[in-house]
Amino acid sequence: QQQVKQSPQSLIVQKGGISIINCAYENTAFDYFPWYQQFPGKGPALLIAIRPDVSEKKEGRFTISFNKSAKQFSLHIMDSQPGDSATYFCAADYNQGGKLIFGQGTELSVKP
Amino acid sequence: DVKVTQSSRYLVKRTGEKVFLECVQDMDHENMFWYRQDPGLGLRLIYFSYDVKMKEKGDIPEGYSVSREKKERFSLILESASTNQTSMYLCASSFLRQGLPYEQYFGPGTRLTVT
């Protein structure tokens, strides 16, 4: 049973555009929602994370928007750059247990 | 700088062979994880360990076992490799208790092909 559903599976964006990746979760006990970024040949690395007591978290060009009532959260990449081309995973956890549930991943390609 | 290393980047094994994937972390992390990564399925947890000699099943433990004899080392074992275990295997580690945001640190992965 997939507890975190991520879409789209792949995304192509022009340089300077906005990339948007969406995730939906089922378990209302989740209280930590990180996003991981994975470049080819590398393991995933933490990009940005949010807790459900805030609706938005921004770090540079990356923003998480969180909608608790809809059980959805999304990653926005502003002014997308070719260097942002990577696979992005959303994830969820509860009680800081350290056991993350990952989404299916989105392969982002930013065209110059 | 946190480092998680995996013994092989690429591995080719035959059906029925016993396969060992090794992972070592240098940050004194209590938690260690094994995932497999498949296109369209994301990262799925196979096993994790929160202490030496302790292990818990993840979402897809069938066909796998693990060993953690030392804190820094976590091994994934395929007792009898099958073609449906062809995949990318990722090891990760993290502290047992930490503030937010917490991070799992991943190794570069082992691409295993079973023929």
Backbone of each chain as ProteinMPNN parsed JSONL, in Angstrom:
{"seq_chain_A": "QQQVKQSPQSLIVQKGGISIINCAYENTAFDYFPWYQQFPGKGPALLIAIRPDVSEKKEGRFTISFNKSAKQFSLHIMDSQPGDSATYFCAADYNQGGKLIFGQGTELSVKP", "coords_chain_A": {"N_chain_A": [[0.847, -1.192, 0.0], [0.709, 2.055, -1.04], [1.611, 4.775, 0.699], [2.301, 7.363, 0.248], [1.76, 9.32, -2.455], [3.087, 10.396, -5.477], [3.347, 12.878, -8.005], [4.079, 14.631, -11.103], [5.373, 11.686, -12.854], [7.439, 12.279, -14.54], [8.944, 15.33, -15.691], [9.283, 18.116, -17.754], [10.814, 21.18, -18.065], [11.298, 24.533, -19.114], [14.285, 26.49, -18.962], [14.338, 28.898, -16.408], [11.668, 28.698, -15.872], [8.887, 27.567, -13.773], [8.971, 24.765, -11.726], [6.817, 22.235, -10.639], [6.004, 19.844, -8.296], [3.957, 17.343, -7.016], [2.607, 15.863, -4.025], [0.664, 13.456, -2.252], [-0.739, 12.269, 0.767], [-1.798, 9.625, 3.005], [-1.851, 8.861, 5.69], [-2.75, 10.396, 8.571], [-1.203, 10.703, 10.755], [1.329, 11.353, 10.047], [4.007, 13.615, 10.485], [6.149, 14.96, 9.504], [7.696, 16.111, 6.646], [9.843, 15.663, 4.262], [11.784, 16.614, 1.36], [13.765, 15.011, -1.045], [16.628, 15.159, -3.141], [18.043, 13.75, -6.007], [20.872, 13.258, -7.89], [22.11, 11.921, -11.028], [23.837, 8.874, -10.58], [24.343, 9.304, -7.936], [23.475, 9.104, -4.402], [20.261, 9.908, -2.898], [19.742, 13.183, -1.429], [18.957, 15.312, 1.309], [16.829, 18.012, 0.612], [14.893, 20.004, 1.343], [12.572, 20.548, 4.028], [9.434, 20.181, 5.828], [7.138, 20.82, 8.52], [3.784, 20.013, 9.593], [2.666, 22.176, 10.923], [3.064, 24.542, 9.7], [2.296, 26.34, 6.679], [3.874, 26.874, 4.56], [7.243, 26.676, 3.394], [10.262, 28.139, 2.675], [13.294, 28.038, 0.91], [15.682, 29.643, -0.546], [15.408, 29.179, -3.975], [13.628, 27.161, -3.707], [10.523, 25.962, -2.595], [8.256, 24.617, -0.252], [4.869, 23.887, -0.285], [2.152, 23.378, 1.854], [-0.798, 21.626, 2.488], [-2.812, 20.855, 4.866], [-5.472, 20.031, 5.321], [-6.232, 18.949, 2.892], [-4.427, 16.96, 2.739], [-2.055, 17.147, 1.242], [1.049, 18.052, -0.29], [3.511, 20.098, -1.853], [6.322, 20.688, -4.026], [7.907, 23.543, -5.15], [9.929, 24.855, -7.636], [11.457, 27.677, -8.289], [12.446, 29.807, -11.043], [13.777, 27.769, -12.585], [16.724, 25.867, -13.251], [19.156, 24.369, -15.5], [20.924, 22.882, -13.91], [19.266, 21.963, -11.93], [18.19, 19.692, -12.816], [17.268, 16.526, -12.042], [16.271, 13.709, -10.0], [13.467, 13.866, -7.95], [12.247, 13.217, -4.716], [9.459, 12.991, -2.637], [8.665, 12.589, 0.853], [7.522, 11.09, 3.955], [7.024, 10.998, 7.51], [6.452, 9.909, 10.905], [6.365, 10.869, 14.333], [9.078, 11.373, 14.435], [10.461, 9.098, 13.874], [12.347, 8.271, 12.153], [11.96, 6.562, 10.087], [11.369, 6.778, 6.956], [8.712, 7.194, 4.587], [8.68, 6.984, 1.226], [7.762, 8.783, -1.775], [7.001, 8.05, -5.276], [8.824, 9.27, -6.899], [10.052, 11.885, -9.076], [11.25, 12.633, -12.186], [13.009, 15.296, -13.151], [13.653, 17.435, -15.818], [15.388, 20.165, -16.935], [15.359, 22.294, -19.519], [17.743, 24.091, -21.488]], "CA_chain_A": [[0.0, 0.0, 0.0], [1.521, 3.24, -1.175], [1.052, 5.774, 1.588], [2.63, 8.676, -0.291], [1.636, 9.27, -3.914], [3.801, 11.536, -6.058], [3.121, 13.11, -9.442], [4.097, 13.623, -12.166], [6.523, 10.799, -12.844], [8.502, 13.021, -15.206], [8.587, 16.738, -15.893], [10.239, 18.884, -18.547], [10.574, 22.606, -17.855], [12.283, 25.413, -19.733], [15.099, 27.307, -18.055], [13.652, 30.091, -15.937], [10.284, 28.387, -15.551], [8.576, 27.036, -12.435], [8.726, 23.33, -11.668], [5.917, 21.91, -9.531], [5.853, 18.409, -8.052], [2.914, 17.197, -6.009], [2.51, 14.62, -3.26], [-0.52, 13.282, -1.413], [-0.508, 11.219, 1.755], [-3.013, 9.065, 3.573], [-1.763, 8.692, 7.135], [-2.8, 11.705, 9.226], [-0.206, 10.734, 11.829], [2.594, 11.894, 9.53], [4.249, 14.973, 10.985], [7.406, 15.47, 8.965], [7.607, 15.915, 5.204], [11.049, 16.147, 3.583], [12.025, 16.368, -0.059], [15.127, 14.618, -1.349], [17.08, 15.395, -4.514], [19.032, 12.742, -6.397], [21.522, 13.418, -9.184], [22.529, 10.63, -11.593], [25.033, 8.27, -10.01], [24.483, 9.679, -6.518], [22.337, 8.808, -3.55], [19.436, 11.075, -2.586], [20.194, 14.071, -0.358], [17.889, 16.183, 1.794], [16.75, 19.319, -0.044], [14.103, 20.919, 2.163], [11.582, 19.774, 4.78], [8.405, 20.98, 6.474], [6.233, 20.186, 9.465], [2.421, 20.416, 9.234], [2.172, 23.354, 11.643], [3.226, 25.704, 8.826], [1.717, 26.089, 5.36], [4.871, 27.099, 3.521], [8.645, 26.767, 3.817], [11.021, 28.584, 1.512], [14.747, 28.096, 1.026], [16.188, 30.059, -1.854], [14.434, 29.017, -5.065], [12.803, 25.988, -3.416], [9.437, 26.214, -1.651], [7.257, 23.58, -0.009], [3.535, 24.334, 0.11], [1.543, 22.274, 2.587], [-2.238, 21.755, 2.703], [-3.102, 19.786, 5.817], [-6.848, 19.531, 5.166], [-6.273, 18.141, 1.674], [-3.369, 15.95, 2.866], [-1.206, 17.292, 0.073], [2.143, 19.001, -0.213], [4.141, 20.227, -3.163], [7.617, 21.366, -4.144], [7.981, 24.51, -6.238], [11.276, 25.322, -7.93], [11.35, 28.912, -9.063], [13.594, 30.091, -11.913], [14.438, 26.467, -12.741], [17.993, 25.884, -13.967], [19.587, 23.031, -15.944], [21.544, 22.201, -12.774], [18.223, 21.392, -11.075], [17.78, 18.426, -13.428], [17.519, 15.474, -11.055], [15.064, 13.031, -9.552], [13.013, 14.408, -6.667], [11.389, 12.332, -3.945], [8.858, 13.455, -1.396], [8.658, 11.546, 1.866], [6.759, 11.411, 5.157], [7.406, 10.238, 8.703], [5.725, 10.333, 12.101], [7.063, 10.726, 15.614], [10.52, 11.461, 14.203], [10.989, 7.753, 14.045], [13.465, 8.049, 11.254], [11.609, 5.596, 9.044], [10.669, 7.571, 5.956], [7.934, 6.595, 3.509], [8.991, 7.793, 0.055], [6.932, 8.772, -2.96], [7.516, 7.279, -6.409], [9.897, 10.001, -7.566], [9.789, 12.665, -10.277], [12.466, 12.947, -12.935], [12.901, 16.653, -13.683], [14.64, 17.857, -16.811], [15.272, 21.59, -17.222], [15.983, 22.523, -20.829], [18.355, 25.419, -21.593]], "C_chain_A": [[0.885, 1.247, 0.0], [0.912, 4.338, -0.332], [1.345, 7.19, 1.134], [2.641, 8.559, -1.812], [2.189, 10.549, -4.513], [3.497, 11.641, -7.536], [3.702, 14.459, -9.84], [5.317, 12.724, -12.055], [7.715, 11.462, -13.534], [7.998, 14.408, -15.57], [9.686, 17.4, -16.705], [9.854, 20.354, -18.447], [11.661, 23.399, -18.581], [13.032, 26.195, -18.66], [14.353, 28.588, -17.707], [12.205, 29.856, -15.538], [10.114, 27.865, -14.123], [8.296, 25.539, -12.552], [7.852, 23.047, -10.448], [5.736, 20.399, -9.462], [4.917, 18.241, -6.868], [2.976, 15.848, -5.3], [1.246, 14.629, -2.41], [-0.259, 12.134, -0.452], [-1.821, 10.785, 2.37], [-3.014, 9.092, 5.111], [-1.707, 10.055, 7.827], [-1.832, 11.802, 10.407], [1.15, 11.262, 11.349], [2.785, 13.323, 10.035], [5.588, 15.546, 10.524], [7.461, 15.111, 7.499], [8.85, 16.509, 4.536], [10.988, 15.886, 2.08], [13.508, 16.049, -0.232], [15.391, 14.823, -2.84], [18.169, 14.379, -4.847], [19.555, 13.039, -7.798], [21.979, 12.055, -9.695], [23.829, 10.133, -10.969], [25.265, 8.575, -8.542], [23.297, 9.173, -5.725], [21.511, 10.065, -3.307], [20.029, 11.876, -1.433], [19.049, 15.001, 0.022], [17.972, 17.551, 1.135], [16.075, 20.345, 0.863], [13.043, 20.078, 2.868], [10.608, 20.712, 5.483], [7.661, 20.152, 7.507], [4.839, 20.735, 9.217], [1.881, 21.615, 10.011], [2.416, 24.651, 10.864], [2.715, 25.341, 7.437], [2.738, 26.254, 4.241], [6.258, 27.205, 4.137], [9.451, 27.105, 2.581], [12.5, 28.592, 1.829], [15.304, 28.393, -0.365], [15.12, 29.93, -2.916], [13.453, 27.869, -4.81], [11.779, 26.312, -2.331], [8.591, 24.962, -1.507], [5.965, 24.282, 0.372], [2.807, 23.151, 0.721], [0.075, 22.57, 2.828], [-2.694, 20.594, 3.575], [-4.491, 19.192, 5.603], [-6.977, 18.63, 3.944], [-5.275, 16.987, 1.725], [-2.486, 15.939, 1.627], [-0.068, 18.265, 0.373], [2.89, 18.991, -1.549], [5.464, 20.976, -3.056], [7.556, 22.286, -5.36], [9.443, 24.923, -6.4], [11.137, 26.529, -8.843], [12.604, 29.094, -9.913], [14.424, 28.821, -12.123], [15.669, 26.579, -13.641], [18.37, 24.479, -14.435], [20.241, 22.223, -14.827], [20.548, 21.62, -11.792], [17.739, 20.053, -11.621], [18.228, 17.272, -12.538], [16.205, 14.736, -10.826], [14.721, 13.532, -8.15], [12.044, 13.433, -6.007], [10.771, 13.107, -2.783], [8.847, 12.284, -0.42], [7.845, 12.013, 3.064], [7.199, 10.5, 6.292], [6.503, 10.688, 9.848], [6.546, 10.03, 13.344], [8.578, 10.751, 15.483], [11.175, 10.1, 14.345], [12.15, 7.432, 13.136], [13.162, 7.114, 10.115], [10.744, 6.328, 8.028], [9.889, 6.702, 4.987], [8.114, 7.512, 2.305], [7.909, 7.694, -1.008], [7.664, 8.094, -4.11], [8.642, 7.988, -7.16], [9.42, 10.736, -8.809], [11.115, 13.007, -10.933], [12.277, 14.292, -13.624], [14.025, 16.919, -14.666], [14.386, 19.32, -17.132], [16.068, 21.872, -18.495], [16.535, 23.947, -20.931], [17.685, 26.299, -22.65]], "O_chain_A": [[1.691, 1.463, 0.905], [-0.196, 4.791, -0.617], [0.696, 8.129, 1.594], [3.425, 7.801, -2.384], [1.812, 11.65, -4.112], [3.399, 10.634, -8.237], [3.81, 15.35, -8.998], [6.204, 12.981, -11.242], [8.863, 11.233, -13.154], [6.799, 14.633, -15.736], [10.869, 17.269, -16.392], [8.71, 20.726, -18.71], [12.812, 22.968, -18.647], [12.49, 26.514, -17.602], [13.812, 29.27, -18.577], [11.581, 30.725, -14.93], [11.082, 27.74, -13.372], [7.487, 25.108, -13.374], [8.113, 23.555, -9.357], [5.362, 19.76, -10.445], [5.064, 18.911, -5.845], [3.345, 14.832, -5.889], [0.817, 15.672, -1.916], [0.371, 11.142, -0.818], [-2.83, 11.483, 2.271], [-4.049, 9.317, 5.739], [-0.727, 10.786, 7.682], [-1.668, 12.874, 10.99], [2.017, 11.581, 12.162], [1.857, 14.133, 10.017], [6.09, 16.511, 11.102], [7.295, 13.947, 7.135], [8.905, 17.711, 4.276], [10.229, 15.039, 1.609], [14.379, 16.705, 0.339], [14.499, 14.681, -3.676], [19.099, 14.174, -4.067], [18.795, 13.07, -8.766], [22.209, 11.139, -8.906], [24.798, 10.882, -10.848], [26.269, 8.155, -7.967], [22.249, 8.852, -6.285], [22.01, 11.175, -3.492], [20.723, 11.334, -0.573], [18.27, 15.424, -0.832], [19.033, 18.175, 1.099], [16.62, 21.419, 1.118], [12.655, 19.02, 2.372], [10.909, 21.884, 5.708], [7.566, 18.93, 7.385], [4.712, 21.833, 8.675], [0.745, 22.03, 9.78], [2.024, 25.729, 11.311], [2.703, 24.168, 7.063], [2.503, 25.828, 3.11], [6.438, 27.739, 5.231], [9.336, 26.434, 1.555], [12.921, 29.084, 2.876], [15.384, 27.519, -1.228], [14.04, 30.506, -2.783], [12.548, 27.637, -5.612], [12.12, 26.863, -1.284], [8.246, 24.317, -2.498], [5.953, 25.158, 1.236], [2.836, 22.049, 0.176], [-0.269, 23.645, 3.319], [-2.931, 19.49, 3.084], [-4.665, 17.977, 5.695], [-7.738, 17.663, 3.957], [-5.281, 16.127, 0.844], [-2.206, 14.893, 1.043], [-0.21, 19.18, 1.185], [2.89, 17.994, -2.27], [5.692, 21.77, -2.143], [7.198, 21.86, -6.458], [10.109, 25.292, -5.432], [10.752, 26.415, -10.007], [13.681, 28.61, -9.564], [15.628, 28.808, -11.868], [15.66, 27.286, -14.649], [17.945, 23.496, -13.827], [20.121, 20.998, -14.805], [20.934, 20.859, -10.904], [16.964, 19.356, -10.965], [19.421, 17.072, -12.314], [15.168, 15.093, -11.384], [15.586, 13.609, -7.277], [11.142, 12.897, -6.651], [11.472, 13.794, -2.04], [9.001, 11.13, -0.82], [7.517, 13.194, 3.176], [7.68, 9.388, 6.073], [5.863, 11.736, 9.762], [7.312, 9.068, 13.393], [9.284, 10.207, 16.332], [12.285, 9.968, 14.861], [12.851, 6.439, 13.329], [14.015, 6.889, 9.257], [9.537, 6.478, 8.217], [10.333, 5.618, 4.608], [7.743, 8.685, 2.354], [7.229, 6.676, -1.136], [8.791, 7.624, -3.955], [9.334, 7.369, -7.968], [8.512, 10.283, -9.506], [11.994, 13.601, -10.308], [11.488, 14.417, -14.56], [15.195, 16.66, -14.383], [13.288, 19.68, -17.556], [17.287, 21.708, -18.534], [15.878, 24.901, -20.512], [18.093, 27.443, -22.85]]}, "seq_chain_B": "DVKVTQSSRYLVKRTGEKVFLECVQDMDHENMFWYRQDPGLGLRLIYFSYDVKMKEKGDIPEGYSVSREKKERFSLILESASTNQTSMYLCASSFLRQGLPYEQYFGPGTRLTVT", "coords_chain_B": {"N_chain_B": [[32.37, 15.702, 7.25], [29.7, 13.732, 6.342], [29.875, 10.325, 5.534], [28.723, 7.684, 3.625], [29.437, 4.598, 2.529], [29.321, 2.15, -0.05], [29.942, -1.203, -0.911], [30.183, -2.006, -3.597], [29.734, -0.531, -6.819], [28.613, -1.558, -9.113], [27.216, -4.727, -9.788], [27.115, -8.029, -10.927], [25.315, -10.942, -10.866], [24.519, -14.456, -10.769], [21.421, -16.241, -11.098], [20.239, -17.734, -8.145], [22.604, -17.508, -6.734], [24.268, -16.568, -3.672], [24.25, -13.372, -2.355], [26.076, -10.629, -1.157], [25.716, -7.407, 0.052], [27.478, -4.653, 1.102], [27.602, -2.045, 3.529], [28.955, 0.888, 4.885], [29.177, 3.347, 7.395], [30.459, 6.499, 8.594], [29.732, 8.159, 10.677], [28.918, 7.488, 13.22], [26.234, 6.823, 13.444], [23.118, 5.65, 14.73], [20.898, 4.538, 13.411], [20.436, 2.509, 10.537], [19.722, 1.795, 7.106], [18.329, -0.181, 4.458], [17.363, 0.231, 1.156], [15.539, -0.434, -1.871], [15.582, 0.824, -5.178], [13.45, 1.424, -7.75], [12.347, 2.269, -11.033], [9.507, 4.344, -11.149], [8.523, 3.276, -8.828], [9.778, 4.365, -6.711], [11.618, 4.747, -3.63], [11.891, 1.919, -1.733], [11.617, 0.497, 1.438], [13.636, -2.052, 2.695], [14.905, -3.351, 4.938], [15.624, -2.178, 8.245], [17.833, -0.984, 10.844], [18.276, -0.134, 14.201], [20.197, -0.396, 16.042], [23.164, -2.167, 17.041], [23.038, -5.55, 16.119], [20.305, -5.412, 16.109], [17.288, -5.485, 14.235], [14.719, -4.589, 11.927], [11.917, -5.444, 9.934], [11.218, -3.962, 6.81], [9.151, -2.64, 4.242], [9.339, -4.453, 2.133], [10.606, -7.116, 2.756], [10.883, -9.741, 1.868], [12.84, -12.375, 0.686], [15.211, -11.296, 1.379], [17.808, -10.758, 3.831], [19.458, -9.368, 6.721], [22.432, -8.117, 8.353], [23.958, -6.882, 11.254], [26.653, -6.471, 12.825], [28.517, -4.718, 13.763], [28.481, -1.279, 14.735], [28.956, 0.54, 12.675], [28.558, -0.811, 10.327], [26.433, -2.355, 7.96], [24.895, -5.02, 6.531], [23.387, -6.322, 3.601], [21.763, -9.218, 2.574], [21.183, -11.424, -0.017], [19.752, -14.349, -0.118], [19.29, -16.289, -2.082], [19.677, -15.319, -5.057], [17.381, -13.802, -7.32], [15.933, -13.062, -10.565], [14.065, -11.032, -10.317], [15.098, -9.466, -8.374], [16.856, -7.785, -9.467], [18.016, -4.572, -9.416], [18.481, -1.171, -8.15], [20.274, -0.718, -5.236], [20.169, 0.988, -2.237], [21.876, 2.26, 0.543], [21.42, 3.781, 3.728], [21.918, 6.076, 6.491], [21.262, 7.383, 9.807], [20.93, 9.517, 12.724], [19.554, 8.249, 15.782], [17.856, 9.767, 17.45], [16.973, 13.023, 16.919], [16.834, 16.565, 16.293], [14.542, 18.482, 14.255], [15.158, 19.842, 10.997], [15.595, 16.365, 10.282], [17.961, 14.147, 8.781], [18.395, 11.523, 6.486], [21.297, 9.981, 5.445], [22.597, 9.049, 2.409], [24.237, 6.366, 0.664], [26.059, 5.915, -2.49], [24.823, 3.936, -3.919], [24.262, 0.565, -5.178], [24.192, -1.015, -8.175], [22.584, -3.799, -8.956], [22.565, -6.607, -10.99], [20.845, -9.473, -11.818], [21.268, -12.425, -13.479]], "CA_chain_B": [[31.461, 15.378, 6.158], [29.162, 12.391, 6.497], [30.143, 9.468, 4.405], [28.169, 6.347, 3.589], [30.041, 3.929, 1.384], [28.797, 0.837, -0.394], [31.107, -1.976, -1.349], [30.288, -2.098, -5.05], [28.814, 0.307, -7.584], [27.923, -2.438, -10.044], [27.396, -6.136, -9.44], [26.356, -8.953, -11.767], [25.279, -12.257, -10.226], [23.648, -15.43, -11.425], [20.273, -16.733, -10.345], [20.558, -18.758, -7.15], [23.797, -17.174, -5.962], [24.139, -15.796, -2.449], [24.834, -12.067, -2.643], [26.282, -9.765, 0.008], [25.949, -5.988, -0.203], [28.013, -4.081, 2.334], [27.46, -0.607, 3.702], [29.701, 1.4, 6.033], [29.028, 4.786, 7.638], [31.529, 6.963, 9.477], [29.21, 9.233, 11.523], [28.44, 6.96, 14.489], [24.776, 6.821, 13.408], [22.481, 4.444, 15.266], [20.004, 3.953, 12.403], [20.901, 2.203, 9.179], [18.6, 1.375, 6.273], [18.512, -0.659, 3.101], [16.262, 0.473, 0.238], [15.737, -0.667, -3.29], [15.022, 1.892, -5.996], [13.004, 0.973, -9.058], [11.614, 3.334, -11.728], [8.063, 4.359, -10.939], [8.165, 2.753, -7.501], [10.452, 5.162, -5.687], [12.491, 4.042, -2.693], [11.125, 1.039, -0.854], [12.446, 0.052, 2.551], [13.761, -3.501, 2.805], [15.16, -3.584, 6.361], [16.403, -1.165, 8.929], [18.425, -1.366, 12.115], [18.479, 1.024, 15.058], [21.279, -0.685, 16.975], [23.907, -3.387, 16.705], [22.305, -6.807, 16.24], [18.861, -5.191, 16.057], [16.801, -5.272, 12.871], [13.267, -4.642, 11.745], [11.512, -5.566, 8.535], [10.591, -2.831, 6.157], [7.956, -2.929, 3.453], [9.548, -5.545, 1.169], [11.734, -7.91, 3.255], [10.901, -11.111, 1.366], [13.989, -12.72, -0.149], [16.391, -10.59, 1.901], [18.108, -10.743, 5.257], [20.464, -8.351, 7.031], [23.315, -8.393, 9.474], [24.638, -5.71, 11.803], [27.532, -6.923, 13.896], [29.202, -3.525, 14.254], [27.613, -0.112, 14.592], [29.185, 1.265, 11.432], [28.428, -1.673, 9.149], [25.105, -2.975, 7.794], [24.977, -5.847, 5.329], [22.165, -6.872, 3.015], [22.053, -10.54, 2.032], [20.2, -12.095, -0.858], [20.094, -15.745, 0.136], [19.287, -16.99, -3.372], [19.294, -14.217, -5.932], [16.442, -14.071, -8.416], [15.956, -11.977, -11.547], [13.228, -9.907, -9.872], [15.871, -8.669, -7.422], [17.655, -6.834, -10.227], [17.573, -3.259, -8.949], [19.458, -0.312, -7.482], [20.171, -0.848, -3.786], [20.703, 2.154, -1.544], [22.035, 2.196, 1.986], [21.343, 5.098, 4.361], [22.091, 6.073, 7.942], [20.847, 8.609, 10.491], [20.915, 9.43, 14.175], [18.337, 7.673, 16.338], [17.015, 10.866, 17.912], [17.568, 14.293, 16.539], [15.857, 17.606, 16.031], [14.101, 18.647, 12.881], [14.958, 18.695, 10.12], [16.601, 15.327, 10.363], [18.341, 13.705, 7.446], [19.025, 10.236, 6.213], [22.433, 10.143, 4.542], [22.597, 7.9, 1.516], [25.391, 5.985, -0.13], [25.863, 6.13, -3.93], [24.025, 2.858, -4.5], [24.825, -0.578, -5.891], [23.279, -1.519, -9.203], [22.702, -5.256, -9.013], [21.894, -7.308, -12.079], [20.809, -10.926, -11.629], [20.985, -13.015, -14.797]], "C_chain_B": [[31.015, 13.921, 6.287], [29.477, 11.552, 5.27], [29.496, 8.1, 4.621], [28.72, 5.689, 2.34], [29.415, 2.556, 1.198], [29.88, 0.089, -1.155], [31.278, -2.02, -2.855], [29.34, -1.102, -5.697], [27.978, -0.525, -8.545], [28.25, -3.885, -9.669], [26.537, -6.96, -10.38], [26.459, -10.338, -11.14], [24.337, -13.169, -10.99], [22.51, -15.831, -10.499], [20.701, -17.853, -9.403], [21.793, -18.474, -6.313], [23.426, -16.441, -4.671], [24.909, -14.489, -2.642], [24.922, -11.247, -1.354], [26.513, -8.328, -0.475], [26.346, -5.353, 1.134], [27.86, -2.571, 2.353], [28.198, -0.197, 4.976], [29.462, 2.899, 6.159], [30.023, 5.222, 8.711], [31.063, 8.032, 10.454], [28.644, 8.737, 12.84], [26.903, 6.99, 14.576], [24.23, 5.523, 13.985], [21.649, 3.738, 14.19], [20.733, 3.655, 11.106], [19.769, 1.534, 8.416], [19.095, 0.758, 4.976], [17.223, -0.438, 2.321], [16.592, -0.16, -1.115], [14.983, 0.409, -4.062], [14.707, 1.347, -7.37], [12.2, 2.08, -9.718], [10.113, 3.22, -11.501], [7.605, 3.871, -9.586], [8.852, 3.515, -6.374], [11.426, 4.347, -4.869], [11.619, 3.203, -1.768], [12.053, 0.43, 0.19], [12.438, -1.471, 2.656], [13.89, -3.896, 4.28], [15.783, -2.333, 6.948], [16.862, -1.67, 10.289], [18.658, -0.112, 12.937], [19.568, 0.782, 16.111], [21.997, -1.949, 16.497], [23.053, -4.609, 17.043], [20.793, -6.629, 16.267], [18.451, -4.96, 14.611], [15.287, -5.312, 12.888], [12.956, -4.732, 10.265], [10.926, -4.251, 8.059], [9.374, -3.276, 5.379], [8.104, -4.14, 2.528], [10.709, -6.447, 1.613], [11.893, -9.295, 2.619], [12.09, -11.322, 0.425], [15.286, -12.078, 0.303], [16.582, -10.882, 3.377], [19.206, -9.703, 5.475], [21.301, -8.801, 8.224], [23.939, -7.096, 9.929], [25.402, -6.137, 13.049], [28.315, -5.773, 14.524], [28.347, -2.311, 13.921], [27.75, 0.531, 13.218], [28.858, 0.463, 10.174], [27.07, -2.384, 9.13], [25.118, -3.719, 6.471], [23.6, -6.323, 4.909], [22.533, -8.172, 2.321], [20.876, -11.02, 1.202], [20.559, -13.568, -0.804], [20.199, -16.56, -1.156], [18.762, -15.995, -4.404], [18.35, -14.673, -7.041], [16.414, -12.852, -9.335], [15.102, -10.787, -11.108], [13.885, -9.085, -8.758], [16.89, -7.774, -8.134], [17.14, -5.432, -9.918], [18.768, -2.436, -8.512], [19.21, -0.423, -5.982], [20.898, 0.318, -3.121], [20.746, 1.906, -0.044], [21.952, 3.616, 2.527], [21.569, 4.954, 5.86], [21.609, 7.393, 8.517], [20.984, 8.411, 11.993], [19.562, 8.888, 14.636], [17.364, 8.771, 16.764], [17.693, 12.167, 17.559], [16.463, 15.297, 16.306], [15.487, 17.64, 14.565], [14.807, 19.843, 12.245], [16.012, 17.617, 10.344], [16.836, 14.775, 8.962], [18.82, 12.271, 7.471], [20.111, 10.495, 5.179], [22.58, 8.865, 3.731], [23.982, 7.638, 0.918], [25.076, 6.161, -1.605], [25.051, 5.035, -4.615], [24.853, 1.751, -5.137], [23.794, -1.033, -6.907], [23.542, -3.015, -9.374], [21.897, -5.793, -10.186], [21.989, -8.803, -11.815], [20.39, -11.561, -12.949], [20.64, -14.498, -14.685]], "O_chain_B": [[31.836, 13.005, 6.333], [29.362, 12.005, 4.131], [29.693, 7.453, 5.65], [28.499, 6.164, 1.226], [29.032, 1.892, 2.161], [30.631, 0.671, -1.937], [32.406, -2.066, -3.346], [28.252, -0.855, -5.176], [26.8, -0.247, -8.768], [29.374, -4.221, -9.294], [25.372, -6.637, -10.61], [27.558, -10.845, -10.912], [23.48, -12.718, -11.75], [22.63, -15.767, -9.275], [21.412, -18.782, -9.786], [22.012, -19.124, -5.291], [22.392, -15.777, -4.598], [26.073, -14.499, -3.042], [23.973, -11.182, -0.572], [27.389, -8.07, -1.301], [25.655, -5.493, 2.144], [27.975, -1.907, 1.323], [28.08, -0.852, 6.011], [29.531, 3.635, 5.174], [30.386, 4.454, 9.602], [31.891, 8.75, 11.014], [27.951, 9.49, 13.525], [26.344, 7.163, 15.659], [24.784, 4.445, 13.771], [21.683, 2.513, 14.066], [21.546, 4.451, 10.638], [18.96, 0.805, 8.99], [20.149, 1.128, 4.461], [16.143, -0.849, 2.744], [17.754, -0.388, -1.453], [13.903, 0.845, -3.665], [15.594, 0.863, -8.074], [11.44, 2.771, -9.039], [9.526, 2.147, -11.642], [6.439, 4.028, -9.225], [8.527, 3.317, -5.203], [11.993, 3.369, -5.356], [10.72, 3.72, -1.105], [13.127, -0.081, -0.129], [11.38, -2.099, 2.701], [13.09, -4.674, 4.799], [16.392, -1.532, 6.238], [16.343, -2.656, 10.811], [19.185, 0.875, 12.423], [19.829, 1.636, 16.959], [21.489, -2.692, 15.657], [22.435, -4.685, 18.105], [20.067, -7.61, 16.432], [19.174, -4.319, 13.848], [14.662, -5.961, 13.726], [13.663, -4.153, 9.44], [10.243, -3.537, 8.793], [8.651, -4.179, 5.8], [7.112, -4.78, 2.179], [11.711, -6.531, 0.902], [12.919, -9.949, 2.807], [12.309, -10.548, -0.506], [16.335, -12.283, -0.306], [15.631, -11.213, 4.085], [19.809, -9.219, 4.518], [20.943, -9.708, 8.976], [24.396, -6.296, 9.112], [24.872, -6.159, 14.16], [28.724, -5.851, 15.682], [27.588, -2.315, 12.952], [26.765, 1.013, 12.659], [28.88, 1.008, 9.071], [26.622, -2.935, 10.136], [25.326, -3.121, 5.415], [22.761, -6.677, 5.737], [23.503, -8.224, 1.566], [19.731, -11.024, 1.654], [21.562, -13.988, -1.382], [21.081, -17.406, -1.302], [17.553, -15.854, -4.592], [18.492, -15.754, -7.613], [16.813, -11.755, -8.945], [15.386, -9.652, -11.49], [13.298, -8.124, -8.261], [17.686, -7.091, -7.489], [15.964, -5.138, -10.133], [19.904, -2.91, -8.496], [18.086, -0.247, -5.512], [22.066, 0.593, -3.397], [19.789, 1.413, 0.554], [22.369, 4.558, 1.854], [21.434, 3.869, 6.425], [21.549, 8.401, 7.813], [21.134, 7.288, 12.475], [18.552, 9.056, 13.953], [16.173, 8.697, 16.462], [18.865, 12.375, 17.875], [15.299, 14.932, 16.142], [16.051, 16.915, 13.745], [15.038, 20.821, 12.957], [17.184, 17.922, 10.569], [15.998, 14.927, 8.074], [19.558, 11.861, 8.367], [19.872, 11.147, 4.163], [22.673, 7.764, 4.273], [24.776, 8.554, 0.701], [23.951, 6.518, -1.954], [24.639, 5.193, -5.764], [25.984, 1.965, -5.574], [22.671, -1.392, -6.554], [24.59, -3.427, -9.872], [20.718, -5.48, -10.354], [23.079, -9.338, -11.613], [19.312, -11.283, -13.474], [20.376, -15.148, -15.696]]}, "name": "protein", "num_of_chains": 2, "seq": "QQQVKQSPQSLIVQKGGISIINCAYENTAFDYFPWYQQFPGKGPALLIAIRPDVSEKKEGRFTISFNKSAKQFSLHIMDSQPGDSATYFCAADYNQGGKLIFGQGTELSVKPDVKVTQSSRYLVKRTGEKVFLECVQDMDHENMFWYRQDPGLGLRLIYFSYDVKMKEKGDIPEGYSVSREKKERFSLILESASTNQTSMYLCASSFLRQGLPYEQYFGPGTRLTVT"}
